[in-house]
Amino acid sequence: MAACAFIGLGVMGFPMAGHLQAAGHQTTVYNRTTSRAEAWVEAHGGSSVPTPREAATGADAVMVCVGNDDDLRFVVFGEDGALAGMAEGSTLVDHTTASAEVAREIAAVASEIGVGFVDAPVSGGQAGAQNGQLSIMCGGDPDVFATVEPLIDSYAKAIVLVGDVGSGQLTKMVNQVCIGGLIQGLAEALDFSRRAGLDTDKVLAAISQGASGSWQMENRAELMLAGDYDFGFSTTLMRKDVGLVLEEASSMNVSLPVTALVGQFLADVDSLGGAGWDWCSLMERQRRFAPASPPADEPAGG
């Protein structure tokens, strides 16, 4: 069993760290909000400390799951950062959805002190984290990856080493491009069905096992129809992810028009007060902003 540290106990990190502890890996946690760390210890055992450095001291592997590039630099670098406490031969695993640039930056600094690094963003949402069923896309040296794969397995259903450092973050961007268009398409389809006067439950039963079926349809359609967005992955976080994608695409001179449009629509949701809603609240934007169909006896356009 390994000695582990987990830094960042948000909706994802809290259960992920719990799975590590439950698998028998003695886990020390750090969270900027101390009460959250105390709640984790009460729920799972292990221990909490006041700085990332103290969490990382003596750990074979340090996992991080925070909000963005700046948060990541804050908990990794500096005299109280995780790298300051890590020993040669240990490994830092970053589960934050961040830029490929910051992954390479951290890897370079870690290498100077003999610490391994794997960028390992996750997909599967809050439910995936709670159930230990995350899909984890990784970038790093194969030998370093091999040392932490059994630990990551405690909260994953699929772990893939895609390539060198940064590849995990780039793969997560591919993931976000795929699901961004799916959720917007699902919002439009559900709204279309409702406005057409169809029994939407029957519509979903008819199409969900066919070519249009998806994880998003299975897990989000009913919540979207109910206007229930008080869970999961927030609009704010998805806007951040889309921003990372568009920045990377711009540097590659690649056009992503649908993803850019979804980014604009997420900003609309934010303006409706939905910054903390799950981002399937694109449905709310569709409901409020899409004009109603004209009456049957009135031609479209006037």
Contacts in CASP RR format, 6 or more apart in sequence:
PFRMAT RR
TARGET T0000
AUTHOR 0000-0000-0000
METHOD contacts of the structure
MODEL  1
MAACAFIGLGVMGFPMAGHLQAAGHQTTVYNRTTSRAEAWVEAHGGSSVP
TPREAATGADAVMVCVGNDDDLRFVVFGEDGALAGMAEGSTLVDHTTASA
EVAREIAAVASEIGVGFVDAPVSGGQAGAQNGQLSIMCGGDPDVFATVEP
LIDSYAKAIVLVGDVGSGQLTKMVNQVCIGGLIQGLAEALDFSRRAGLDT
DKVLAAISQGASGSWQMENRAELMLAGDYDFGFSTTLMRKDVGLVLEEAS
SMNVSLPVTALVGQFLADVDSLGGAGWDWCSLMERQRRFAPASPPADEPA
GG
1 24 0 8 1.000
1 25 0 8 1.000
1 26 0 8 1.000
2 25 0 8 1.000
2 26 0 8 1.000
2 60 0 8 1.000
2 61 0 8 1.000
2 151 0 8 1.000
3 25 0 8 1.000
3 26 0 8 1.000
3 28 0 8 1.000
3 58 0 8 1.000
3 59 0 8 1.000
3 60 0 8 1.000
4 20 0 8 1.000
4 25 0 8 1.000
4 26 0 8 1.000
4 27 0 8 1.000
4 28 0 8 1.000
4 59 0 8 1.000
4 60 0 8 1.000
4 61 0 8 1.000
4 62 0 8 1.000
4 63 0 8 1.000
4 151 0 8 1.000
5 27 0 8 1.000
5 28 0 8 1.000
5 29 0 8 1.000
5 30 0 8 1.000
5 52 0 8 1.000
5 55 0 8 1.000
5 56 0 8 1.000
5 59 0 8 1.000
5 61 0 8 1.000
5 62 0 8 1.000
5 63 0 8 1.000
5 82 0 8 1.000
6 13 0 8 1.000
6 16 0 8 1.000
6 17 0 8 1.000
6 18 0 8 1.000
6 20 0 8 1.000
6 27 0 8 1.000
6 28 0 8 1.000
6 29 0 8 1.000
6 30 0 8 1.000
6 55 0 8 1.000
6 62 0 8 1.000
6 63 0 8 1.000
6 64 0 8 1.000
6 65 0 8 1.000
7 29 0 8 1.000
7 30 0 8 1.000
7 31 0 8 1.000
7 52 0 8 1.000
7 55 0 8 1.000
7 56 0 8 1.000
7 62 0 8 1.000
7 63 0 8 1.000
7 64 0 8 1.000
7 65 0 8 1.000
7 66 0 8 1.000
7 75 0 8 1.000
7 82 0 8 1.000
8 17 0 8 1.000
8 29 0 8 1.000
8 30 0 8 1.000
8 31 0 8 1.000
8 32 0 8 1.000
8 64 0 8 1.000
8 65 0 8 1.000
8 66 0 8 1.000
8 75 0 8 1.000
9 17 0 8 1.000
9 29 0 8 1.000
9 31 0 8 1.000
9 36 0 8 1.000
9 37 0 8 1.000
9 40 0 8 1.000
10 31 0 8 1.000
10 36 0 8 1.000
10 65 0 8 1.000
11 126 0 8 1.000
11 129 0 8 1.000
11 232 0 8 1.000
12 65 0 8 1.000
12 95 0 8 1.000
12 122 0 8 1.000
12 125 0 8 1.000
12 126 0 8 1.000
12 129 0 8 1.000
13 65 0 8 1.000
13 95 0 8 1.000
13 129 0 8 1.000
14 36 0 8 1.000
14 40 0 8 1.000
14 129 0 8 1.000
15 126 0 8 1.000
15 129 0 8 1.000
15 130 0 8 1.000
15 132 0 8 1.000
15 155 0 8 1.000
16 63 0 8 1.000
16 65 0 8 1.000
16 95 0 8 1.000
16 122 0 8 1.000
16 129 0 8 1.000
16 132 0 8 1.000
16 134 0 8 1.000
16 155 0 8 1.000
17 27 0 8 1.000
17 29 0 8 1.000
17 40 0 8 1.000
17 44 0 8 1.000
17 63 0 8 1.000
18 27 0 8 1.000
18 40 0 8 1.000
18 43 0 8 1.000
18 44 0 8 1.000
18 155 0 8 1.000
19 132 0 8 1.000
19 154 0 8 1.000
19 155 0 8 1.000
20 27 0 8 1.000
20 63 0 8 1.000
20 151 0 8 1.000
20 154 0 8 1.000
20 155 0 8 1.000
21 27 0 8 1.000
21 44 0 8 1.000
21 45 0 8 1.000
21 46 0 8 1.000
22 44 0 8 1.000
22 154 0 8 1.000
23 151 0 8 1.000
23 154 0 8 1.000
25 151 0 8 1.000
25 154 0 8 1.000
26 46 0 8 1.000
27 44 0 8 1.000
27 46 0 8 1.000
28 46 0 8 1.000
28 47 0 8 1.000
28 48 0 8 1.000
28 49 0 8 1.000
28 54 0 8 1.000
28 55 0 8 1.000
28 59 0 8 1.000
29 37 0 8 1.000
29 40 0 8 1.000
29 41 0 8 1.000
29 46 0 8 1.000
29 47 0 8 1.000
29 48 0 8 1.000
29 49 0 8 1.000
29 55 0 8 1.000
30 37 0 8 1.000
30 48 0 8 1.000
30 49 0 8 1.000
30 50 0 8 1.000
30 51 0 8 1.000
30 52 0 8 1.000
30 54 0 8 1.000
30 55 0 8 1.000
30 75 0 8 1.000
31 37 0 8 1.000
31 40 0 8 1.000
31 48 0 8 1.000
34 48 0 8 1.000
34 50 0 8 1.000
37 48 0 8 1.000
38 48 0 8 1.000
40 48 0 8 1.000
41 47 0 8 1.000
41 48 0 8 1.000
49 55 0 8 1.000
51 80 0 8 1.000
51 81 0 8 1.000
52 75 0 8 1.000
52 76 0 8 1.000
52 80 0 8 1.000
52 81 0 8 1.000
52 82 0 8 1.000
53 79 0 8 1.000
53 80 0 8 1.000
53 81 0 8 1.000
53 82 0 8 1.000
53 84 0 8 1.000
53 85 0 8 1.000
54 85 0 8 1.000
55 62 0 8 1.000
55 82 0 8 1.000
56 62 0 8 1.000
56 81 0 8 1.000
56 82 0 8 1.000
56 83 0 8 1.000
56 84 0 8 1.000
56 85 0 8 1.000
56 86 0 8 1.000
56 90 0 8 1.000
57 85 0 8 1.000
57 86 0 8 1.000
58 85 0 8 1.000
58 86 0 8 1.000
58 87 0 8 1.000
58 90 0 8 1.000
59 86 0 8 1.000
59 90 0 8 1.000
60 90 0 8 1.000
60 91 0 8 1.000
60 147 0 8 1.000
61 90 0 8 1.000
61 91 0 8 1.000
61 92 0 8 1.000
61 93 0 8 1.000
61 147 0 8 1.000
61 148 0 8 1.000
61 151 0 8 1.000
62 82 0 8 1.000
62 86 0 8 1.000
62 90 0 8 1.000
62 91 0 8 1.000
62 92 0 8 1.000
62 93 0 8 1.000
63 93 0 8 1.000
63 94 0 8 1.000
63 95 0 8 1.000
63 151 0 8 1.000
64 72 0 8 1.000
64 75 0 8 1.000
64 76 0 8 1.000
64 82 0 8 1.000
64 92 0 8 1.000
64 93 0 8 1.000
64 94 0 8 1.000
64 95 0 8 1.000
64 96 0 8 1.000
65 94 0 8 1.000
65 95 0 8 1.000
65 96 0 8 1.000
65 122 0 8 1.000
66 72 0 8 1.000
66 74 0 8 1.000
66 75 0 8 1.000
66 96 0 8 1.000
67 96 0 8 1.000
67 97 0 8 1.000
67 98 0 8 1.000
67 237 0 8 1.000
67 240 0 8 1.000
68 96 0 8 1.000
68 98 0 8 1.000
68 240 0 8 1.000
69 98 0 8 1.000
69 99 0 8 1.000
69 101 0 8 1.000
69 102 0 8 1.000
71 96 0 8 1.000
72 94 0 8 1.000
72 96 0 8 1.000
72 98 0 8 1.000
72 102 0 8 1.000
72 106 0 8 1.000
73 102 0 8 1.000
74 81 0 8 1.000
75 81 0 8 1.000
75 82 0 8 1.000
76 82 0 8 1.000
76 83 0 8 1.000
76 92 0 8 1.000
76 106 0 8 1.000
77 83 0 8 1.000
77 109 0 8 1.000
78 84 0 8 1.000
82 92 0 8 1.000
83 92 0 8 1.000
83 106 0 8 1.000
83 109 0 8 1.000
83 110 0 8 1.000
83 113 0 8 1.000
83 115 0 8 1.000
86 92 0 8 1.000
86 110 0 8 1.000
86 113 0 8 1.000
86 115 0 8 1.000
87 115 0 8 1.000
88 113 0 8 1.000
88 114 0 8 1.000
88 115 0 8 1.000
89 114 0 8 1.000
89 115 0 8 1.000
89 116 0 8 1.000
90 115 0 8 1.000
90 116 0 8 1.000
91 115 0 8 1.000
91 116 0 8 1.000
91 117 0 8 1.000
91 118 0 8 1.000
91 144 0 8 1.000
91 147 0 8 1.000
91 148 0 8 1.000
92 106 0 8 1.000
92 110 0 8 1.000
92 115 0 8 1.000
92 116 0 8 1.000
92 117 0 8 1.000
92 118 0 8 1.000
93 117 0 8 1.000
93 118 0 8 1.000
93 120 0 8 1.000
93 148 0 8 1.000
93 151 0 8 1.000
93 152 0 8 1.000
94 103 0 8 1.000
94 106 0 8 1.000
94 117 0 8 1.000
94 118 0 8 1.000
94 119 0 8 1.000
94 120 0 8 1.000
94 121 0 8 1.000
95 120 0 8 1.000
95 121 0 8 1.000
95 122 0 8 1.000
95 136 0 8 1.000
96 121 0 8 1.000
97 121 0 8 1.000
97 122 0 8 1.000
97 169 0 8 1.000
97 172 0 8 1.000
97 176 0 8 1.000
97 237 0 8 1.000
97 240 0 8 1.000
97 241 0 8 1.000
97 244 0 8 1.000
98 119 0 8 1.000
98 121 0 8 1.000
98 169 0 8 1.000
98 244 0 8 1.000
99 169 0 8 1.000
99 244 0 8 1.000
99 247 0 8 1.000
99 248 0 8 1.000
100 119 0 8 1.000
100 166 0 8 1.000
100 167 0 8 1.000
100 168 0 8 1.000
100 169 0 8 1.000
100 170 0 8 1.000
100 248 0 8 1.000
103 117 0 8 1.000
103 119 0 8 1.000
103 139 0 8 1.000
103 165 0 8 1.000
103 166 0 8 1.000
103 168 0 8 1.000
103 169 0 8 1.000
104 165 0 8 1.000
104 166 0 8 1.000
106 117 0 8 1.000
107 116 0 8 1.000
107 117 0 8 1.000
107 119 0 8 1.000
107 140 0 8 1.000
107 165 0 8 1.000
110 116 0 8 1.000
110 117 0 8 1.000
111 117 0 8 1.000
116 141 0 8 1.000
116 144 0 8 1.000
117 140 0 8 1.000
117 144 0 8 1.000
117 165 0 8 1.000
118 138 0 8 1.000
118 139 0 8 1.000
118 140 0 8 1.000
118 144 0 8 1.000
118 145 0 8 1.000
118 148 0 8 1.000
118 165 0 8 1.000
119 138 0 8 1.000
119 139 0 8 1.000
119 140 0 8 1.000
119 165 0 8 1.000
119 166 0 8 1.000
119 167 0 8 1.000
119 168 0 8 1.000
119 169 0 8 1.000
120 136 0 8 1.000
120 137 0 8 1.000
120 138 0 8 1.000
120 139 0 8 1.000
120 152 0 8 1.000
120 168 0 8 1.000
121 136 0 8 1.000
121 137 0 8 1.000
121 168 0 8 1.000
121 169 0 8 1.000
121 171 0 8 1.000
121 172 0 8 1.000
122 129 0 8 1.000
122 134 0 8 1.000
122 135 0 8 1.000
122 136 0 8 1.000
122 137 0 8 1.000
122 156 0 8 1.000
122 172 0 8 1.000
123 134 0 8 1.000
123 135 0 8 1.000
123 136 0 8 1.000
123 137 0 8 1.000
123 172 0 8 1.000
123 175 0 8 1.000
124 133 0 8 1.000
124 134 0 8 1.000
124 135 0 8 1.000
125 134 0 8 1.000
125 232 0 8 1.000
125 233 0 8 1.000
126 231 0 8 1.000
126 232 0 8 1.000
126 233 0 8 1.000
127 133 0 8 1.000
127 219 0 8 1.000
127 232 0 8 1.000
128 134 0 8 1.000
129 155 0 8 1.000
132 154 0 8 1.000
132 155 0 8 1.000
132 156 0 8 1.000
132 157 0 8 1.000
133 156 0 8 1.000
133 157 0 8 1.000
134 155 0 8 1.000
134 156 0 8 1.000
134 157 0 8 1.000
134 158 0 8 1.000
135 156 0 8 1.000
135 157 0 8 1.000
135 158 0 8 1.000
136 152 0 8 1.000
136 156 0 8 1.000
136 158 0 8 1.000
136 159 0 8 1.000
136 160 0 8 1.000
137 160 0 8 1.000
137 162 0 8 1.000
137 167 0 8 1.000
137 168 0 8 1.000
137 171 0 8 1.000
137 172 0 8 1.000
137 175 0 8 1.000
138 145 0 8 1.000
138 152 0 8 1.000
138 159 0 8 1.000
138 160 0 8 1.000
138 161 0 8 1.000
138 162 0 8 1.000
138 163 0 8 1.000
138 167 0 8 1.000
138 168 0 8 1.000
139 145 0 8 1.000
139 161 0 8 1.000
139 162 0 8 1.000
139 163 0 8 1.000
139 164 0 8 1.000
139 165 0 8 1.000
139 166 0 8 1.000
139 167 0 8 1.000
139 168 0 8 1.000
139 169 0 8 1.000
140 161 0 8 1.000
140 163 0 8 1.000
140 164 0 8 1.000
140 165 0 8 1.000
140 166 0 8 1.000
140 167 0 8 1.000
141 164 0 8 1.000
141 165 0 8 1.000
142 161 0 8 1.000
145 161 0 8 1.000
149 159 0 8 1.000
152 159 0 8 1.000
153 159 0 8 1.000
160 171 0 8 1.000
162 168 0 8 1.000
162 170 0 8 1.000
162 171 0 8 1.000
169 244 0 8 1.000
170 248 0 8 1.000
172 241 0 8 1.000
173 241 0 8 1.000
173 244 0 8 1.000
173 245 0 8 1.000
173 248 0 8 1.000
176 238 0 8 1.000
176 241 0 8 1.000
176 242 0 8 1.000
176 245 0 8 1.000
176 259 0 8 1.000
177 245 0 8 1.000
177 256 0 8 1.000
177 259 0 8 1.000
179 216 0 8 1.000
180 238 0 8 1.000
180 242 0 8 1.000
180 258 0 8 1.000
180 259 0 8 1.000
180 262 0 8 1.000
181 258 0 8 1.000
181 259 0 8 1.000
181 262 0 8 1.000
182 214 0 8 1.000
182 216 0 8 1.000
183 216 0 8 1.000
183 220 0 8 1.000
183 262 0 8 1.000
183 279 0 8 1.000
183 280 0 8 1.000
183 282 0 8 1.000
184 258 0 8 1.000
184 261 0 8 1.000
184 262 0 8 1.000
184 265 0 8 1.000
184 282 0 8 1.000
186 214 0 8 1.000
186 216 0 8 1.000
186 217 0 8 1.000
186 220 0 8 1.000
186 221 0 8 1.000
186 224 0 8 1.000
186 280 0 8 1.000
186 283 0 8 1.000
187 224 0 8 1.000
187 280 0 8 1.000
187 282 0 8 1.000
187 283 0 8 1.000
187 285 0 8 1.000
187 286 0 8 1.000
188 286 0 8 1.000
188 290 0 8 1.000
189 212 0 8 1.000
190 200 0 8 1.000
190 221 0 8 1.000
190 224 0 8 1.000
190 225 0 8 1.000
190 283 0 8 1.000
190 286 0 8 1.000
191 283 0 8 1.000
191 286 0 8 1.000
191 287 0 8 1.000
191 290 0 8 1.000
193 200 0 8 1.000
193 203 0 8 1.000
194 200 0 8 1.000
194 225 0 8 1.000
195 292 0 8 1.000
195 293 0 8 1.000
200 225 0 8 1.000
204 217 0 8 1.000
204 221 0 8 1.000
204 222 0 8 1.000
207 213 0 8 1.000
207 217 0 8 1.000
208 217 0 8 1.000
208 218 0 8 1.000
208 221 0 8 1.000
216 280 0 8 1.000
220 280 0 8 1.000
223 229 0 8 1.000
223 231 0 8 1.000
223 278 0 8 1.000
223 280 0 8 1.000
224 280 0 8 1.000
224 283 0 8 1.000
225 283 0 8 1.000
227 281 0 8 1.000
227 283 0 8 1.000
227 284 0 8 1.000
229 274 0 8 1.000
229 277 0 8 1.000
229 278 0 8 1.000
229 280 0 8 1.000
229 281 0 8 1.000
229 284 0 8 1.000
230 277 0 8 1.000
230 278 0 8 1.000
231 278 0 8 1.000
232 278 0 8 1.000
233 278 0 8 1.000
233 279 0 8 1.000
234 275 0 8 1.000
234 276 0 8 1.000
234 277 0 8 1.000
234 278 0 8 1.000
234 279 0 8 1.000
235 266 0 8 1.000
235 269 0 8 1.000
235 270 0 8 1.000
235 274 0 8 1.000
235 275 0 8 1.000
235 276 0 8 1.000
235 277 0 8 1.000
235 278 0 8 1.000
235 279 0 8 1.000
235 281 0 8 1.000
236 270 0 8 1.000
236 275 0 8 1.000
236 276 0 8 1.000
237 279 0 8 1.000
238 266 0 8 1.000
238 279 0 8 1.000
239 263 0 8 1.000
239 266 0 8 1.000
239 267 0 8 1.000
239 270 0 8 1.000
242 259 0 8 1.000
242 262 0 8 1.000
242 263 0 8 1.000
242 266 0 8 1.000
243 263 0 8 1.000
245 256 0 8 1.000
245 259 0 8 1.000
246 256 0 8 1.000
246 259 0 8 1.000
246 260 0 8 1.000
246 263 0 8 1.000
249 255 0 8 1.000
249 256 0 8 1.000
249 259 0 8 1.000
262 282 0 8 1.000
265 282 0 8 1.000
265 285 0 8 1.000
266 279 0 8 1.000
266 282 0 8 1.000
268 285 0 8 1.000
268 289 0 8 1.000
269 275 0 8 1.000
269 277 0 8 1.000
269 279 0 8 1.000
269 281 0 8 1.000
269 282 0 8 1.000
269 284 0 8 1.000
269 285 0 8 1.000
272 284 0 8 1.000
272 285 0 8 1.000
272 288 0 8 1.000
274 281 0 8 1.000
274 284 0 8 1.000
277 284 0 8 1.000
293 300 0 8 1.000
294 300 0 8 1.000
294 301 0 8 1.000
294 302 0 8 1.000
END
